[in-house]
Amino acid sequence: MAGFEDELLDDAQHDANAVAYMYAHLPQEMQEKFSEENLYYCLDLIETYLTEKVDFTQEEVELDLEVITQYILQVAKKDGYDALDEEGVYLAVNAYFDFEEENGNL
């Protein structure tokens, strides 16, 4: 069971590192608008999008950050979560993929 617990801790640490990276790479004016909660919400939806909408069995996968941004905004609207704006979400999505690339996950 320790393996599963370790995996959960690793996932939580990865998410915390991703959110910190995303926050640090937002412009100052966006940092004032985006809370840690906002970034975790975006992160959850990015991961949901990747899981549900992307076919990783293909030899080459192309991700459109604008499409992912629109997905997040649509889900947020359905959820009644209006704390996000398009520019901020796009910048957060871009920062997330920069984080993953720097960490060898893409």
Residue pairs with C-beta under 8 A, 6 or more apart in sequence:
15 40
15 43
17 99
18 43
18 96
18 99
18 100
19 36
19 39
19 40
19 43
21 95
21 96
21 98
21 99
22 39
22 42
22 43
22 92
22 95
22 96
22 99
23 31
23 34
23 36
23 39
25 91
25 94
25 95
25 98
26 34
26 88
26 91
26 92
26 95
27 91
30 87
30 88
30 91
33 85
33 88
34 88
34 92
35 83
38 83
38 84
38 88
38 92
39 92
41 76
41 81
41 84
42 72
42 84
42 89
42 92
42 93
42 96
43 96
45 71
45 72
45 75
45 76
46 68
46 72
46 93
46 96
48 75
49 68
49 71
49 72
53 71
54 61
54 63
55 61
63 97
65 90
65 93
65 94
65 97
66 90
68 93
69 86
69 89
69 90
69 93
72 84
72 89
72 93
73 84
73 86
73 89
76 82
76 83
76 84
97 106
100 106
